[in-house]
Amino acid sequence: MTKLSALEDPTNAPDLLLVHGAWHGPWAWDLLIPHLPGVVRTVALPSSGAEPSALGGHAEDVDAIRTALAENSDRPTVVVAHSGSGLSTTRAVCGQQHVVGVVYVAALVADVGQRVADLFEGPPPTWWDLHPEEGYVDARTPLPTFYNDVPTDIAESCAARLTHQSLAGDEVELTDAAWRHMPTAYVICDHDRAIAPSVQEQMAKHSVRVHHLPSGHSPFLSMPDALATVIRSESEEFMRVSTDQDEEPR
């Protein structure tokens, strides 16, 4: 899906591809997009959906992201990944020469050979409503977990749109990692109740720059302008680095 933001597109701005997190859909970005410049595209991940039997896993998410990237493969692109989409994004953008950088927002960032379980200690969180036989998990308490600092009307509307999330990708080991090939930035959400900020800090060590926002798990809803500012600045820096590399003597 391609959307043009309300702001003028600077000629040197890269395209943006926004990848939603677990249980969500492309609609999660609706409040952020008007704050972003240029061509903004979103992707729907097969691992989230209303029908448990139709859910995809890690491989299907990777394919969906790569398909979305292929739509404008002649344009420099920055990928923004939220929460659970971090793992599939980290794999999907490898080898994509037009991707100049990734901005992770409270996202799962692993190394080669790691699984989701390797990023956390202890049992699954209590807000997970697990259905292992059916292969999916629901979010038991989305309002305090995902939207603790989001206006009530927006939070309730978003909670009503959440779907099931596949468990199929949890045991998949990462085979390649974007941050080994391109610059990445990480946005730590300091009041996050879904992924502890201390865990985010560990994953952020893979990125060249780290930002903090005084937000819960969903800054694209609670402070879209602040998040857009980070994405803008990182896009400019990614483009600068990409241009410098292109100009280096062979």
Kinemage of the C-alpha trace (Angstrom):
@kinemage 1
@onewidth
@group {chain A} dominant
@subgroup {mainchain}
@vectorlist {calphas} color= white
{ca met a 1} P 0.000 0.000 0.000
{ca thr a 2} L 1.359 3.426 -0.943
{ca lys a 3} L 0.340 6.646 0.738
{ca leu a 4} L 1.528 10.179 0.069
{ca ser a 5} L 1.958 12.201 3.243
{ca ala a 6} L 0.518 15.675 3.539
{ca leu a 7} L 3.969 17.235 3.643
{ca glu a 8} L 5.949 18.276 0.596
{ca asp a 9} L 8.384 15.659 -0.631
{ca pro a 10} L 11.957 17.036 -0.599
{ca thr a 11} L 13.810 15.929 -3.714
{ca asn a 12} L 16.535 14.217 -1.685
{ca ala a 13} L 14.235 12.411 0.759
{ca pro a 14} L 14.170 8.616 0.625
{ca asp a 15} L 10.959 6.646 0.426
{ca leu a 16} L 9.698 5.185 3.695
{ca leu a 17} L 8.338 1.677 4.263
{ca leu a 18} L 6.527 1.250 7.588
{ca val a 19} L 6.276 -2.287 9.005
{ca his a 20} L 3.713 -2.785 11.782
{ca gly a 21} L 4.183 -4.889 14.894
{ca ala a 22} L 2.464 -8.012 16.175
{ca trp a 23} L -1.353 -8.080 16.406
{ca his a 24} L -1.575 -4.815 14.435
{ca gly a 25} L -1.983 -3.886 10.778
{ca pro a 26} L -0.991 -1.025 8.461
{ca trp a 27} L -3.712 1.085 10.112
{ca ala a 28} L -1.399 1.506 13.112
{ca trp a 29} L 0.584 4.126 11.167
{ca asp a 30} L -2.366 6.341 10.173
{ca leu a 31} L -1.607 9.123 12.687
{ca leu a 32} L 2.120 9.128 11.881
{ca ile a 33} L 1.973 9.275 8.089
{ca pro a 34} L 0.759 12.908 7.839
{ca his a 35} L 3.894 13.963 9.750
{ca leu a 36} L 6.273 12.283 7.308
{ca pro a 37} L 7.648 13.652 4.040
{ca gly a 38} L 7.549 12.110 0.626
{ca val a 39} L 6.336 8.691 -0.421
{ca val a 40} L 5.285 6.557 2.531
{ca arg a 41} L 4.335 2.924 2.035
{ca thr a 42} L 3.032 0.298 4.443
{ca val a 43} L 2.916 -3.487 4.378
{ca ala a 44} L 0.480 -5.980 5.898
{ca leu a 45} L 2.259 -8.897 7.568
{ca pro a 46} L 0.757 -12.394 7.126
{ca ser a 47} L 1.620 -13.352 10.719
{ca ser a 48} L -1.167 -11.062 11.992
{ca gly a 49} L -4.759 -11.770 11.021
{ca ala a 50} L -8.330 -12.580 11.955
{ca glu a 51} L -8.249 -16.246 10.933
{ca pro a 52} L -5.796 -18.395 12.940
{ca ser a 53} L -5.594 -21.140 10.321
{ca ala a 54} L -4.525 -18.618 7.663
{ca leu a 55} L -1.682 -16.999 9.591
{ca gly a 56} L 1.796 -16.994 8.104
{ca gly a 57} L 5.093 -17.107 9.938
{ca his a 58} L 8.554 -15.573 9.736
{ca ala a 59} L 9.217 -16.614 6.129
{ca glu a 60} L 5.902 -15.217 4.930
{ca asp a 61} L 6.539 -11.912 6.701
{ca val a 62} L 9.987 -11.685 5.116
{ca asp a 63} L 8.472 -12.302 1.690
{ca ala a 64} L 5.787 -9.647 2.268
{ca ile a 65} L 8.373 -7.027 3.225
{ca arg a 66} L 10.549 -7.874 0.223
{ca thr a 67} L 7.537 -7.679 -2.094
{ca ala a 68} L 6.708 -4.217 -0.733
{ca leu a 69} L 10.324 -3.122 -1.163
{ca ala a 70} L 10.321 -4.334 -4.759
{ca glu a 71} L 7.554 -1.868 -5.669
{ca asn a 72} L 10.068 1.007 -5.722
{ca ser a 73} L 13.413 -0.723 -5.962
{ca asp a 74} L 14.858 2.181 -7.939
{ca arg a 75} L 14.319 4.581 -5.025
{ca pro a 76} L 16.442 4.868 -1.855
{ca thr a 77} L 14.309 3.582 0.993
{ca val a 78} L 14.323 3.714 4.783
{ca val a 79} L 12.444 0.954 6.591
{ca val a 80} L 10.749 1.637 9.932
{ca ala a 81} L 9.988 -1.496 11.970
{ca his a 82} L 7.917 -1.644 15.141
{ca ser a 83} L 7.978 -4.254 17.883
{ca gly a 84} L 7.597 -7.856 16.680
{ca ser a 85} L 8.316 -7.004 13.055
{ca gly a 86} L 11.924 -6.260 13.929
{ca leu a 87} L 13.055 -9.854 13.401
{ca ser a 88} L 11.497 -10.276 9.955
{ca thr a 89} L 12.613 -6.801 8.883
{ca thr a 90} L 16.173 -7.512 10.005
{ca arg a 91} L 16.243 -10.495 7.633
{ca ala a 92} L 14.128 -9.063 4.808
{ca val a 93} L 16.217 -5.990 4.013
{ca cys a 94} L 19.474 -7.921 3.654
{ca gly a 95} L 20.601 -7.774 0.039
{ca gln a 96} L 18.181 -4.952 -0.771
{ca gln a 97} L 20.623 -2.470 -2.270
{ca his a 98} L 18.175 0.438 -2.304
{ca val a 99} L 17.549 0.233 1.457
{ca val a 100} L 19.813 2.856 3.027
{ca gly a 101} L 18.909 2.229 6.659
{ca val a 102} L 16.449 0.893 9.219
{ca val a 103} L 14.782 2.669 12.144
{ca tyr a 104} L 13.721 0.226 14.846
{ca val a 105} L 10.943 1.416 17.177
{ca ala a 106} L 10.812 -0.694 20.356
{ca ala a 107} L 11.539 -3.564 17.988
{ca leu a 108} L 12.975 -7.057 18.304
{ca val a 109} L 16.532 -6.988 16.967
{ca ala a 110} L 18.489 -10.224 16.981
{ca asp a 111} L 21.829 -11.530 15.765
{ca val a 112} L 22.463 -14.381 13.372
{ca gly a 113} L 21.492 -17.683 14.991
{ca gln a 114} L 19.210 -16.116 17.599
{ca arg a 115} L 15.498 -16.765 18.085
{ca val a 116} L 12.800 -14.620 19.711
{ca ala a 117} L 13.174 -16.573 22.952
{ca asp a 118} L 16.868 -15.684 23.089
{ca leu a 119} L 15.993 -12.016 23.494
{ca phe a 120} L 14.074 -12.484 26.749
{ca glu a 121} L 14.521 -14.191 30.097
{ca gly a 122} L 11.853 -16.164 31.939
{ca pro a 123} L 8.402 -17.387 30.911
{ca pro a 124} L 6.101 -15.636 28.425
{ca pro a 125} L 4.570 -12.408 29.778
{ca thr a 126} L 1.302 -12.680 31.688
{ca trp a 127} L -0.491 -10.498 29.137
{ca trp a 128} L 0.013 -13.182 26.460
{ca asp a 129} L -3.092 -15.308 25.908
{ca leu a 130} L -1.446 -18.389 24.413
{ca his a 131} L -3.191 -20.895 22.139
{ca pro a 132} L -0.309 -23.272 21.313
{ca glu a 133} L -2.430 -26.021 19.772
{ca glu a 134} L -3.957 -23.535 17.340
{ca gly a 135} L -0.574 -21.855 16.810
{ca tyr a 136} L -1.396 -18.306 17.835
{ca val a 137} L -1.303 -15.840 20.721
{ca asp a 138} L -3.647 -12.972 21.618
{ca ala a 139} L -2.946 -9.831 23.622
{ca arg a 140} L -4.869 -10.194 26.892
{ca thr a 141} L -4.601 -6.577 28.128
{ca pro a 142} L -3.834 -4.309 25.149
{ca leu a 143} L -4.960 -1.017 26.689
{ca pro a 144} L -2.409 -0.885 29.553
{ca thr a 145} L 0.192 -2.884 27.631
{ca phe a 146} L 0.309 -1.162 24.232
{ca tyr a 147} L -1.536 2.107 24.743
{ca asn a 148} L -0.864 3.302 28.310
{ca asp a 149} L -0.116 6.870 27.138
{ca val a 150} L -2.472 6.994 24.140
{ca pro a 151} L -5.711 9.068 24.306
{ca thr a 152} L -8.520 6.802 25.487
{ca asp a 153} L -10.674 7.046 22.373
{ca ile a 154} L -7.756 6.207 20.089
{ca ala a 155} L -6.543 3.415 22.368
{ca glu a 156} L -9.958 1.759 22.516
{ca ser a 157} L -10.400 2.033 18.757
{ca cys a 158} L -7.008 0.408 18.135
{ca ala a 159} L -7.568 -2.335 20.710
{ca ala a 160} L -10.790 -3.273 18.928
{ca arg a 161} L -8.858 -3.771 15.669
{ca leu a 162} L -6.199 -6.125 17.028
{ca thr a 163} L -6.028 -9.604 15.533
{ca his a 164} L -4.392 -12.937 16.327
{ca gln a 165} L -0.622 -13.318 16.113
{ca ser a 166} L 1.093 -16.420 14.783
{ca leu a 167} L 3.491 -18.391 16.964
{ca ala a 168} L 5.096 -19.999 13.913
{ca gly a 169} L 8.097 -17.688 13.788
{ca asp a 170} L 9.159 -17.834 17.435
{ca glu a 171} L 11.547 -20.765 16.987
{ca val a 172} L 13.089 -19.561 13.718
{ca glu a 173} L 16.786 -18.699 13.921
{ca leu a 174} L 17.835 -15.504 12.172
{ca thr a 175} L 20.032 -16.289 9.155
{ca asp a 176} L 21.256 -12.751 8.398
{ca ala a 177} L 21.021 -9.351 10.074
{ca ala a 178} L 20.524 -5.945 8.485
{ca trp a 179} L 22.671 -4.114 11.003
{ca arg a 180} L 25.693 -6.109 9.779
{ca his a 181} L 25.339 -4.513 6.326
{ca met a 182} L 23.784 -1.059 6.757
{ca pro a 183} L 23.342 1.660 9.383
{ca thr a 184} L 20.409 1.263 11.747
{ca ala a 185} L 18.932 3.409 14.506
{ca tyr a 186} L 16.891 2.373 17.527
{ca val a 187} L 14.108 4.243 19.333
{ca ile a 188} L 13.750 3.150 22.953
{ca cys a 189} L 10.322 3.816 24.447
{ca asp a 190} L 11.062 4.715 28.061
{ca his a 191} L 7.601 3.894 29.461
{ca asp a 192} L 7.012 0.732 27.436
{ca arg a 193} L 4.987 -1.993 29.180
{ca ala a 194} L 5.170 -4.537 26.351
{ca ile a 195} L 8.950 -4.751 25.883
{ca ala a 196} L 10.921 -3.572 28.888
{ca pro a 197} L 13.191 -0.576 28.168
{ca ser a 198} L 16.103 -2.550 29.656
{ca val a 199} L 15.568 -5.242 27.008
{ca gln a 200} L 15.339 -2.582 24.318
{ca glu a 201} L 18.648 -1.142 25.487
{ca gln a 202} L 20.345 -4.493 24.924
{ca met a 203} L 18.909 -4.832 21.418
{ca ala a 204} L 19.762 -1.215 20.629
{ca lys a 205} L 23.462 -2.028 20.963
{ca his a 206} L 23.330 -3.303 17.388
{ca ser a 207} L 22.441 0.195 16.104
{ca val a 208} L 24.777 3.084 15.357
{ca arg a 209} L 22.474 5.628 17.039
{ca val a 210} L 19.951 5.305 19.863
{ca his a 211} L 17.078 7.671 20.641
{ca his a 212} L 14.765 7.806 23.657
{ca leu a 213} L 11.130 8.864 23.625
{ca pro a 214} L 9.104 9.347 26.836
{ca ser a 215} L 6.374 7.105 25.480
{ca gly a 216} L 4.699 3.759 25.881
{ca his a 217} L 4.898 1.017 23.292
{ca ser a 218} L 3.080 2.984 20.567
{ca pro a 219} L 4.657 6.423 20.013
{ca phe a 220} L 3.150 6.534 16.508
{ca leu a 221} L -0.168 7.019 18.336
{ca ser a 222} L 0.820 8.951 21.466
{ca met a 223} L 3.473 11.300 20.031
{ca pro a 224} L 3.556 10.935 16.240
{ca asp a 225} L 5.244 14.286 15.691
{ca ala a 226} L 8.156 13.394 17.988
{ca leu a 227} L 8.601 10.018 16.339
{ca ala a 228} L 8.429 11.614 12.899
{ca thr a 229} L 11.216 14.000 13.909
{ca val a 230} L 13.465 11.043 14.708
{ca ile a 231} L 12.590 9.295 11.450
{ca arg a 232} L 13.270 12.485 9.472
{ca ser a 233} L 16.678 13.044 11.068
{ca glu a 234} L 17.702 9.416 10.643
{ca ser a 235} L 16.571 9.394 7.011
{ca glu a 236} L 18.767 12.420 6.335
{ca glu a 237} L 21.747 10.761 8.027
{ca phe a 238} L 21.225 7.464 6.193
{ca met a 239} L 21.130 9.356 2.883
{ca arg a 240} L 24.278 11.298 3.744
{ca val a 241} L 26.163 8.095 4.523
{ca ser a 242} L 24.845 6.419 1.374
{ca thr a 243} L 25.880 9.377 -0.786
{ca asp a 244} L 29.355 9.477 0.784
{ca gln a 245} L 29.834 5.776 0.057
{ca asp a 246} L 28.745 6.227 -3.557
{ca glu a 247} L 31.292 9.022 -3.986
{ca glu a 248} L 34.221 7.074 -2.547
{ca pro a 249} L 36.892 6.277 -5.163
{ca arg a 250} L 36.803 2.707 -6.433
